[in-house]
Amino acid sequence: MRLDLPDLPAFDPALALAALAVLAALAVSALLLVRWLRRRDRPAARAARQRERALLRRFQAFARAAAAAERPRPGERHVLPWWLVLGPTGHGKSALLTAAPRCAEIEPGEAGEPRFFLAPTGAFIELPAGDPPPALLRALRRLRPRQPLSGALVVLRADTVADALAPIREQLDRETDVYGISVID
Protein backbone atom coordinates (compact mmCIF):
# COMPACT_ATOMS: atom_id res chain seq x y z
CA MET A 1 0.00 0.00 0.00
CA ARG A 2 1.33 3.32 -0.99
CA LEU A 3 0.56 6.57 0.79
CA ASP A 4 0.21 9.66 -1.37
CA LEU A 5 1.46 12.85 0.22
CA PRO A 6 0.43 16.24 -1.08
CA ASP A 7 3.06 18.26 -2.85
CA LEU A 8 4.80 20.62 -0.48
CA PRO A 9 5.96 24.00 -1.68
CA ALA A 10 9.67 24.39 -2.14
CA PHE A 11 11.64 25.78 0.81
CA ASP A 12 12.02 29.54 0.46
CA PRO A 13 14.94 30.87 2.56
CA ALA A 14 13.72 34.46 2.25
CA LEU A 15 10.32 33.51 3.74
CA ALA A 16 11.97 31.61 6.60
CA LEU A 17 14.25 34.57 7.31
CA ALA A 18 11.27 36.95 7.34
CA ALA A 19 9.37 34.70 9.81
CA LEU A 20 12.43 34.51 12.05
CA ALA A 21 12.78 38.32 11.95
CA VAL A 22 9.11 38.76 12.95
CA LEU A 23 9.52 36.35 15.89
CA ALA A 24 12.67 38.14 17.05
CA ALA A 25 10.93 41.54 16.81
CA LEU A 26 8.02 40.22 18.91
CA ALA A 27 10.39 38.85 21.57
CA VAL A 28 12.33 42.14 21.77
CA SER A 29 9.06 44.11 21.94
CA ALA A 30 7.81 41.93 24.80
CA LEU A 31 11.07 42.41 26.72
CA LEU A 32 10.96 46.18 26.22
CA LEU A 33 7.32 46.29 27.36
CA VAL A 34 8.08 44.36 30.55
CA ARG A 35 11.05 46.61 31.28
CA TRP A 36 8.98 49.74 30.69
CA LEU A 37 6.19 48.48 32.99
CA ARG A 38 8.68 47.73 35.77
CA ARG A 39 10.27 51.16 35.47
CA ARG A 40 6.90 52.87 35.42
CA ASP A 41 5.90 51.22 38.72
CA ARG A 42 9.26 51.75 40.39
CA PRO A 43 8.62 55.27 41.80
CA ALA A 44 5.25 54.26 43.24
CA ALA A 45 6.68 51.08 44.77
CA ARG A 46 9.65 52.98 46.15
CA ALA A 47 7.36 55.60 47.71
CA ALA A 48 5.19 52.86 49.27
CA ARG A 49 8.27 51.16 50.76
CA GLN A 50 9.48 54.50 52.17
CA ARG A 51 6.06 55.16 53.76
CA GLU A 52 6.06 51.67 55.27
CA ARG A 53 9.58 52.10 56.70
CA ALA A 54 8.64 55.50 58.16
CA LEU A 55 5.52 53.97 59.74
CA LEU A 56 7.55 51.13 61.25
CA ARG A 57 10.13 53.60 62.64
CA ARG A 58 7.31 55.58 64.27
CA PHE A 59 5.83 52.36 65.67
CA GLN A 60 9.20 51.31 67.11
CA ALA A 61 9.59 54.69 68.83
CA PHE A 62 6.06 54.29 70.20
CA ALA A 63 6.83 50.75 71.41
CA ARG A 64 10.00 51.97 73.19
CA ALA A 65 8.04 54.76 74.90
CA ALA A 66 5.31 52.30 75.94
CA ALA A 67 7.91 49.88 77.31
CA ALA A 68 9.45 52.69 79.36
CA ALA A 69 6.01 53.64 80.72
CA GLU A 70 5.27 50.00 81.52
CA ARG A 71 8.14 49.60 84.00
CA PRO A 72 6.50 49.10 87.38
CA ARG A 73 7.84 50.27 90.70
CA PRO A 74 9.35 47.59 92.96
CA GLY A 75 6.68 45.21 94.22
CA GLU A 76 4.11 46.46 91.70
CA ARG A 77 2.80 44.45 88.76
CA HIS A 78 1.85 46.79 85.97
CA VAL A 79 0.98 45.90 82.41
CA LEU A 80 0.06 48.77 80.13
CA PRO A 81 -3.03 47.93 78.04
CA TRP A 82 -2.79 48.53 74.29
CA TRP A 83 -5.94 49.78 72.60
CA LEU A 84 -6.89 50.07 68.96
CA VAL A 85 -8.92 53.23 68.30
CA LEU A 86 -11.31 52.88 65.37
CA GLY A 87 -13.97 55.00 63.75
CA PRO A 88 -14.87 56.91 60.61
CA THR A 89 -12.91 59.97 59.57
CA GLY A 90 -14.10 63.12 61.30
CA HIS A 91 -15.77 61.43 64.26
CA GLY A 92 -13.27 62.67 66.85
CA LYS A 93 -10.74 59.89 67.44
CA SER A 94 -7.77 62.27 67.56
CA ALA A 95 -9.73 64.91 69.47
CA LEU A 96 -10.66 62.36 72.13
CA LEU A 97 -7.08 61.19 72.56
CA THR A 98 -5.50 64.65 72.58
CA ALA A 99 -8.08 65.88 75.12
CA ALA A 100 -7.36 63.00 77.51
CA PRO A 101 -5.24 64.03 80.51
CA ARG A 102 -1.51 63.30 80.14
CA CYS A 103 -2.06 61.62 76.77
CA ALA A 104 0.57 62.56 74.19
CA GLU A 105 1.08 61.67 70.57
CA ILE A 106 4.34 59.84 69.98
CA GLU A 107 6.10 60.48 66.66
CA PRO A 108 3.38 62.32 64.71
CA GLY A 109 2.91 61.16 61.13
CA GLU A 110 1.21 62.37 58.00
CA ALA A 111 -2.55 62.69 57.53
CA GLY A 112 -4.23 59.40 56.76
CA GLU A 113 -1.61 57.32 58.57
CA PRO A 114 -1.93 55.51 61.90
CA ARG A 115 -1.23 57.69 64.94
CA PHE A 116 0.25 56.58 68.25
CA PHE A 117 -0.72 58.01 71.64
CA LEU A 118 0.60 57.17 75.08
CA ALA A 119 -1.07 57.85 78.43
CA PRO A 120 -0.40 56.50 81.92
CA THR A 121 -3.52 54.36 81.52
CA GLY A 122 -2.74 52.84 78.14
CA ALA A 123 -1.12 52.85 74.74
CA PHE A 124 -3.44 53.82 71.88
CA ILE A 125 -3.06 53.10 68.16
CA GLU A 126 -5.46 55.24 66.15
CA LEU A 127 -6.16 53.78 62.75
CA PRO A 128 -7.56 55.83 59.88
CA ALA A 129 -10.69 54.54 58.16
CA GLY A 130 -10.01 51.59 55.86
CA ASP A 131 -7.73 48.60 56.11
CA PRO A 132 -4.83 48.80 58.56
CA PRO A 133 -1.34 48.55 57.09
CA PRO A 134 -0.28 44.87 57.12
CA ALA A 135 3.27 45.81 58.15
CA LEU A 136 1.93 47.49 61.30
CA LEU A 137 -0.15 44.45 62.23
CA ARG A 138 2.86 42.13 61.72
CA ALA A 139 5.07 44.40 63.85
CA LEU A 140 2.44 44.52 66.60
CA ARG A 141 2.11 40.72 66.61
CA ARG A 142 5.91 40.33 66.76
CA LEU A 143 6.20 42.80 69.63
CA ARG A 144 3.31 41.40 71.68
CA PRO A 145 2.79 37.79 70.56
CA ARG A 146 0.68 36.67 73.54
CA GLN A 147 -1.78 39.55 73.47
CA PRO A 148 -1.20 42.14 70.75
CA LEU A 149 -4.15 44.27 71.90
CA SER A 150 -6.22 44.60 75.04
CA GLY A 151 -9.26 45.79 73.13
CA ALA A 152 -10.70 48.29 70.71
CA LEU A 153 -12.34 51.66 71.25
CA VAL A 154 -14.86 52.60 68.61
CA VAL A 155 -15.40 56.36 68.35
CA LEU A 156 -18.60 57.60 66.74
CA ARG A 157 -20.29 61.00 66.71
CA ALA A 158 -23.32 61.19 69.00
CA ASP A 159 -25.74 61.83 66.12
CA THR A 160 -24.50 58.69 64.39
CA VAL A 161 -25.00 56.59 67.51
CA ALA A 162 -28.50 57.99 68.06
CA ASP A 163 -29.48 57.13 64.48
CA ALA A 164 -28.07 53.60 64.85
CA LEU A 165 -29.78 53.04 68.20
CA ALA A 166 -33.25 54.25 67.16
CA PRO A 167 -34.36 50.87 65.67
CA ILE A 168 -32.99 49.06 68.72
CA ARG A 169 -34.93 51.40 71.02
CA GLU A 170 -38.11 50.79 69.02
CA GLN A 171 -37.64 47.03 69.32
CA LEU A 172 -36.95 47.36 73.06
CA ASP A 173 -40.13 49.44 73.49
CA ARG A 174 -42.19 46.79 71.63
CA GLU A 175 -40.70 43.99 73.75
CA THR A 176 -41.36 45.83 77.03
CA ASP A 177 -45.00 46.32 76.02
CA VAL A 178 -45.41 42.65 75.11
CA TYR A 179 -43.71 41.25 78.22
CA GLY A 180 -44.66 43.99 80.67
CA ILE A 181 -41.02 44.79 81.53
CA SER A 182 -40.00 48.24 82.73
CA VAL A 183 -36.77 49.76 81.40
CA ILE A 184 -34.98 52.50 83.27
CA ASP A 185 -33.84 55.29 80.93
C-alpha positions in Angstrom: 0.0 0.0 0.0 1.3 3.3 -1.0 0.6 6.6 0.8 0.2 9.7 -1.4 1.5 12.9 0.2 0.4 16.2 -1.1 3.1 18.3 -2.8 4.8 20.6 -0.5 6.0 24.0 -1.7 9.7 24.4 -2.1 11.6 25.8 0.8 12.0 29.5 0.5 14.9 30.9 2.6 13.7 34.5 2.2 10.3 33.5 3.7 12.0 31.6 6.6 14.2 34.6 7.3 11.3 37.0 7.3 9.4 34.7 9.8 12.4 34.5 12.1 12.8 38.3 11.9 9.1 38.8 12.9 9.5 36.4 15.9 12.7 38.1 17.0 10.9 41.5 16.8 8.0 40.2 18.9 10.4 38.9 21.6 12.3 42.1 21.8 9.1 44.1 21.9 7.8 41.9 24.8 11.1 42.4 26.7 11.0 46.2 26.2 7.3 46.3 27.4 8.1 44.4 30.5 11.1 46.6 31.3 9.0 49.7 30.7 6.2 48.5 33.0 8.7 47.7 35.8 10.3 51.2 35.5 6.9 52.9 35.4 5.9 51.2 38.7 9.3 51.8 40.4 8.6 55.3 41.8 5.3 54.3 43.2 6.7 51.1 44.8 9.7 53.0 46.2 7.4 55.6 47.7 5.2 52.9 49.3 8.3 51.2 50.8 9.5 54.5 52.2 6.1 55.2 53.8 6.1 51.7 55.3 9.6 52.1 56.7 8.6 55.5 58.2 5.5 54.0 59.7 7.6 51.1 61.3 10.1 53.6 62.6 7.3 55.6 64.3 5.8 52.4 65.7 9.2 51.3 67.1 9.6 54.7 68.8 6.1 54.3 70.2 6.8 50.7 71.4 10.0 52.0 73.2 8.0 54.8 74.9 5.3 52.3 75.9 7.9 49.9 77.3 9.5 52.7 79.4 6.0 53.6 80.7 5.3 50.0 81.5 8.1 49.6 84.0 6.5 49.1 87.4 7.8 50.3 90.7 9.3 47.6 93.0 6.7 45.2 94.2 4.1 46.5 91.7 2.8 44.5 88.8 1.9 46.8 86.0 1.0 45.9 82.4 0.1 48.8 80.1 -3.0 47.9 78.0 -2.8 48.5 74.3 -5.9 49.8 72.6 -6.9 50.1 69.0 -8.9 53.2 68.3 -11.3 52.9 65.4 -14.0 55.0 63.7 -14.9 56.9 60.6 -12.9 60.0 59.6 -14.1 63.1 61.3 -15.8 61.4 64.3 -13.3 62.7 66.9 -10.7 59.9 67.4 -7.8 62.3 67.6 -9.7 64.9 69.5 -10.7 62.4 72.1 -7.1 61.2 72.6 -5.5 64.7 72.6 -8.1 65.9 75.1 -7.4 63.0 77.5 -5.2 64.0 80.5 -1.5 63.3 80.1 -2.1 61.6 76.8 0.6 62.6 74.2 1.1 61.7 70.6 4.3 59.8 70.0 6.1 60.5 66.7 3.4 62.3 64.7 2.9 61.2 61.1 1.2 62.4 58.0 -2.5 62.7 57.5 -4.2 59.4 56.8 -1.6 57.3 58.6 -1.9 55.5 61.9 -1.2 57.7 64.9 0.3 56.6 68.3 -0.7 58.0 71.6 0.6 57.2 75.1 -1.1 57.8 78.4 -0.4 56.5 81.9 -3.5 54.4 81.5 -2.7 52.8 78.1 -1.1 52.9 74.7 -3.4 53.8 71.9 -3.1 53.1 68.2 -5.5 55.2 66.2 -6.2 53.8 62.7 -7.6 55.8 59.9 -10.7 54.5 58.2 -10.0 51.6 55.9 -7.7 48.6 56.1 -4.8 48.8 58.6 -1.3 48.6 57.1 -0.3 44.9 57.1 3.3 45.8 58.1 1.9 47.5 61.3 -0.2 44.4 62.2 2.9 42.1 61.7 5.1 44.4 63.8 2.4 44.5 66.6 2.1 40.7 66.6 5.9 40.3 66.8 6.2 42.8 69.6 3.3 41.4 71.7 2.8 37.8 70.6 0.7 36.7 73.5 -1.8 39.6 73.5 -1.2 42.1 70.8 -4.2 44.3 71.9 -6.2 44.6 75.0 -9.3 45.8 73.1 -10.7 48.3 70.7 -12.3 51.7 71.3 -14.9 52.6 68.6 -15.4 56.4 68.4 -18.6 57.6 66.7 -20.3 61.0 66.7 -23.3 61.2 69.0 -25.7 61.8 66.1 -24.5 58.7 64.4 -25.0 56.6 67.5 -28.5 58.0 68.1 -29.5 57.1 64.5 -28.1 53.6 64.8 -29.8 53.0 68.2 -33.3 54.2 67.2 -34.4 50.9 65.7 -33.0 49.1 68.7 -34.9 51.4 71.0 -38.1 50.8 69.0 -37.6 47.0 69.3 -37.0 47.4 73.1 -40.1 49.4 73.5 -42.2 46.8 71.6 -40.7 44.0 73.7 -41.4 45.8 77.0 -45.0 46.3 76.0 -45.4 42.7 75.1 -43.7 41.2 78.2 -44.7 44.0 80.7 -41.0 44.8 81.5 -40.0 48.2 82.7 -36.8 49.8 81.4 -35.0 52.5 83.3 -33.8 55.3 80.9 
